[in-house]
């Protein structure tokens, strides 16, 4: 599968998640979709892919409010706050999909598949609630790829299928073991497994460190996601 195919798959994925017909080629555009899975219920979802912005709104009144600002605000929360009364924001998060080359596997001999729920729970506990929730490795339905040190899991990665199209990858590394390329090793293993299963590997990242790992693993940034709740 080449990068062009993967870009088309990314558009198809987010089109299906929108819950209504959307057209990234005609962006910027706004569609009314109360069932959009781009954002929490009642929120505004903004997705940019390859520079094209599409917005889902929960109702016609909200669509009318956000419409005039779609082209200028895009996925920039500060611009949305300057244009409208915004009550809450989730994101922005970068959307990364496979680049042109294969996922790196050489030099990661310590990566193995399989971990118990108890091992993952201990890794999440030492990593902190926020990082654990961001990664969601314990929710993985795929094999979980791990690195152990002294019998303890210190890095883990797995994925959850989205709509039987994509594999949403989560990676978590214990704070004491960060900066050692462990995220790259387990992340590449999970991405390669998803790719071999015929799924589109997806790396969604808010924080710069995670975005850097995505690039190191072989992903390319193709877009951005933002969710807004208007005040009132």
Secondary structure, DSSP 4 states (H G I P E B T S, - for coil): --HHHHHHHHHHHHHHHHTS---GGG-SEEEE-TT-SSSSTTSEEEEEETTEEEEEESSHHHHHHHHTTHHHHTT-HHHHHHHS-EEEEEEEEEEEEE-SSPPP-TT-TT-EE---HHHHHHHHHHH-HHHHHHH-GGG--SPPEEEEETTEEEEEEEEEEETTTEEEEEEEE-GGGTTSSHHHHHHHHHHHHHHHTT-EEEEEE-SHHHHHHHHHHTEEEEEEEEEEEE--
